[in-house]
Amino acid sequence: DFKYDIGKIKIENSEMYFSDFSLPLKFASNIQNLNGEVTGLSSGNPLGAEIKMEGTVDKYGLAKINGKMDPFDPLAYSNIKMNFHNIELTNLTPYTVEFLGYEVESGKLSLDIAYKIDKGILTSYNKIFLNKFTLGDEYEGQEGLGLPIKLAIALLKDADGNIDLDLEVEGDLNDPETDTGALVWWAVKRVLTTIV
């Protein structure tokens, strides 16, 4: 029953570190020069606090995060938009190895995500733009999607060698078996399977 009401939290020249060591290749990334603010953090606000942040990802990427979230219970209610631009795709090799079975040779990623969680039910929209995306060597020991991935990617590319995808993802986060990363990759798999 503890009551709290915090007007504003300012974030200046901060840093956020993200890592995922559950993958075959360990993945880690930094968001540096993180600036912004969190306002309206209150026990009496069911829609959560308003978040506005910007930063750089690794050396040349950009990140923006805007929306509302209850940081103490994000599954109760969250409504967030995230924009990542000019992200080096080779840094995502651990994910492509896990889900596609291949390393990344080159490319840049731009990603626009809008997601809403209401009482644990997730609905999200993902716009993925891959610039000059090229897969490298197949990673031994990983099955990937069991599809001719390189063929599907070649068919997805436009005349400039870019891939533009729109994905909708839904899931019940109340289920402890739900893996949000896997949900996105399942949506990608649906697109690739349809193409093949």
C-alpha positions as CSV (number, residue, x, y, z in Angstrom):
1,D,0.0,0.0,0.0
2,F,3.0,2.3,-0.3
3,K,2.0,5.5,-2.2
4,Y,4.5,7.4,-4.3
5,D,4.4,10.3,-6.7
6,I,7.5,11.3,-8.6
7,G,7.2,14.3,-10.9
8,K,10.2,13.8,-13.2
9,I,13.4,11.7,-13.5
10,K,16.0,13.2,-15.8
11,I,18.5,10.9,-17.6
12,E,21.6,12.7,-18.8
13,N,24.6,11.2,-20.7
14,S,23.8,7.7,-19.4
15,E,24.4,4.2,-20.7
16,M,22.3,1.1,-21.1
17,Y,23.8,-2.3,-21.5
18,F,21.9,-5.3,-23.0
19,S,23.1,-8.8,-23.2
20,D,21.7,-12.2,-24.1
21,F,23.9,-15.2,-23.2
22,S,21.2,-17.8,-24.0
23,L,22.2,-17.9,-27.7
24,P,24.8,-20.1,-29.3
25,L,27.0,-17.0,-29.8
26,K,26.9,-14.5,-26.9
27,F,25.3,-11.2,-27.8
28,A,25.8,-7.8,-26.1
29,S,25.1,-4.2,-27.1
30,N,25.4,-0.8,-25.6
31,I,23.2,2.3,-25.9
32,Q,25.4,5.3,-25.1
33,N,24.8,9.0,-24.7
34,L,21.4,8.1,-23.4
35,N,19.3,11.2,-22.6
36,G,15.7,11.9,-21.7
37,E,13.2,11.9,-19.0
38,V,10.5,9.8,-17.2
39,T,7.5,11.8,-16.0
40,G,4.3,11.0,-14.0
41,L,5.7,8.0,-12.1
42,S,2.9,7.5,-9.6
43,S,1.1,4.7,-7.7
44,G,-2.1,6.4,-8.7
45,N,-1.5,6.4,-12.4
46,P,-2.7,3.1,-14.0
47,L,-1.3,4.1,-17.4
48,G,2.2,4.3,-16.1
49,A,4.9,6.9,-16.5
50,E,5.7,8.7,-19.8
51,I,9.1,7.8,-21.2
52,K,11.2,9.9,-23.7
53,M,14.7,8.8,-24.4
54,E,17.3,9.0,-27.1
55,G,20.8,7.5,-27.5
56,T,23.4,6.0,-29.8
57,V,23.8,2.2,-30.4
58,D,27.3,0.9,-30.6
59,K,29.2,3.4,-32.9
60,Y,26.8,4.8,-35.4
61,G,23.3,3.6,-34.6
62,L,20.5,5.7,-33.2
63,A,17.8,4.8,-30.7
64,K,14.6,6.5,-29.6
65,I,12.1,5.3,-27.0
66,N,8.8,7.0,-26.4
67,G,5.6,5.9,-24.7
68,K,4.0,4.9,-21.4
69,M,4.8,2.1,-19.0
70,D,4.4,1.1,-15.4
71,P,8.1,0.2,-14.7
72,F,7.0,-1.8,-11.6
73,D,4.4,-3.8,-13.5
74,P,5.1,-3.5,-17.3
75,L,2.8,-6.5,-18.1
76,A,-0.2,-4.7,-16.6
77,Y,0.1,-1.8,-19.1
78,S,2.7,-0.7,-21.6
79,N,2.4,1.4,-24.8
80,I,5.8,2.0,-26.2
81,K,7.3,3.0,-29.6
82,M,11.0,2.3,-30.3
83,N,13.0,3.4,-33.3
84,F,16.4,2.0,-34.1
85,H,18.3,3.2,-37.1
86,N,21.6,2.4,-38.8
87,I,22.3,-0.6,-36.5
88,E,25.3,-2.8,-37.6
89,L,23.8,-6.2,-38.5
90,T,27.0,-8.1,-37.9
91,N,26.4,-7.5,-34.2
92,L,23.1,-9.5,-34.5
93,T,24.9,-12.6,-35.7
94,P,24.1,-14.5,-32.4
95,Y,20.4,-14.1,-33.3
96,T,20.6,-15.0,-36.9
97,V,22.7,-18.1,-35.9
98,E,20.0,-19.1,-33.4
99,F,17.0,-18.6,-35.7
100,L,18.3,-18.8,-39.2
101,G,21.4,-20.9,-38.9
102,Y,23.7,-18.4,-40.6
103,E,26.1,-15.7,-39.6
104,V,25.7,-12.1,-40.9
105,E,28.3,-11.0,-43.4
106,S,27.1,-7.4,-43.8
107,G,24.2,-5.0,-43.6
108,K,22.5,-2.3,-41.6
109,L,19.2,-2.4,-39.7
110,S,16.4,0.1,-39.2
111,L,13.6,-1.0,-36.9
112,D,10.4,0.7,-35.9
113,I,8.5,-1.1,-33.1
114,A,5.1,-0.1,-31.6
115,Y,3.9,-2.5,-28.9
116,K,1.0,-2.5,-26.4
117,I,0.6,-4.8,-23.5
118,D,-2.7,-4.8,-21.7
119,K,-3.0,-7.2,-18.8
120,G,-0.3,-9.4,-20.2
121,I,-1.7,-9.5,-23.8
122,L,0.8,-8.3,-26.3
123,T,0.0,-6.7,-29.7
124,S,2.8,-5.2,-31.7
125,Y,3.7,-3.8,-35.1
126,N,7.2,-4.1,-36.4
127,K,8.6,-2.4,-39.5
128,I,12.0,-3.9,-40.4
129,F,14.3,-2.4,-43.0
130,L,17.5,-4.2,-43.9
131,N,20.0,-2.3,-46.0
132,K,22.4,-4.4,-48.1
133,F,21.7,-7.4,-45.9
134,T,24.0,-10.4,-46.8
135,L,24.2,-13.7,-44.9
136,G,27.6,-15.3,-44.4
137,D,28.6,-18.9,-43.5
138,E,26.2,-21.5,-42.3
139,Y,26.7,-22.2,-38.6
140,E,27.3,-25.9,-37.9
141,G,25.0,-27.5,-35.3
142,Q,22.1,-25.0,-35.8
143,E,19.1,-26.2,-37.7
144,G,17.7,-22.7,-38.3
145,L,14.2,-22.6,-39.9
146,G,14.6,-25.6,-42.1
147,L,14.0,-23.5,-45.2
148,P,16.2,-22.3,-48.1
149,I,16.9,-19.1,-46.3
150,K,19.3,-17.6,-48.8
151,L,16.8,-18.1,-51.6
152,A,14.0,-16.5,-49.6
153,I,16.2,-13.5,-48.7
154,A,17.2,-13.1,-52.4
155,L,13.5,-13.0,-53.3
156,L,12.7,-10.4,-50.6
157,K,15.4,-8.0,-51.8
158,D,14.4,-5.0,-54.0
159,A,16.4,-3.7,-56.9
160,D,18.7,-1.9,-54.5
161,G,19.4,-5.0,-52.4
162,N,17.2,-3.9,-49.5
163,I,14.5,-5.7,-47.6
164,D,11.4,-4.0,-46.2
165,L,9.1,-6.0,-44.0
166,D,6.0,-5.3,-41.9
167,L,5.3,-7.8,-39.2
168,E,2.4,-8.0,-36.6
169,V,3.1,-10.0,-33.5
170,E,0.7,-11.1,-30.8
171,G,1.1,-13.2,-27.7
172,D,0.1,-13.9,-24.1
173,L,2.9,-12.8,-21.9
174,N,1.1,-14.3,-18.9
175,D,2.3,-17.6,-20.1
176,P,5.8,-18.3,-18.7
177,E,6.6,-20.3,-21.8
178,T,6.2,-17.3,-24.1
179,D,9.5,-16.0,-25.6
180,T,9.0,-12.5,-27.1
181,G,12.1,-12.8,-29.2
182,A,10.9,-16.2,-30.6
183,L,7.5,-14.6,-31.4
184,V,9.1,-12.1,-33.7
185,W,11.2,-14.8,-35.4
186,W,8.1,-16.9,-35.8
187,A,6.5,-13.9,-37.6
188,V,9.6,-13.7,-39.8
189,K,9.4,-17.5,-40.5
190,R,5.8,-17.1,-41.6
191,V,6.9,-14.5,-44.2
192,L,9.8,-16.6,-45.4
193,T,7.7,-19.8,-45.5
194,T,5.1,-18.0,-47.6
195,I,7.7,-16.8,-50.1
196,V,9.3,-20.2,-50.4
